[in-house]
Amino acid sequence: MTSVSQARARDLLRRELTDILRREVQDPRAALASIADLTLSADRAHARVRLSVLGDDQERQAAIRAVCRAAGFIRGRLGRRLRLRRTPELHFELYRGAEHAERIDQILSEL
């Protein structure tokens, strides 16, 4: 069970990361990504950020690469904005939940 402060920190991170991706990362491919899920480790040292990207597989991979390349910049901006004791290390990955749901719907409709 997550504590209230843990949930609050996670929500704040999500809000700030969204803003940084939209407004401060110069690569336009990064702006195609939206945060689908964010999990924060118990010690708040690591944040796993699952990104949802519209487009074909090639566009998704390009957007994830762009965000991963900008991870140091994003973490620095996050540290300046939040003034946390420790800015979490960011781990970005592609969220495929929508694809899986689509595939399940397709399979069910074929039954």
Secondary structure, 3 states (H helix, E strand, C coil): CCCHHHHHHHHHHHHHHHHHHHHCCCCCCHHHEEEEEEEECCCCCEEEEEEEECCCHHHHHHHHHHHHHCHHHHHHHHHHHHCCCCCCEEEEEECCHHHHHHHHHHHHHHC
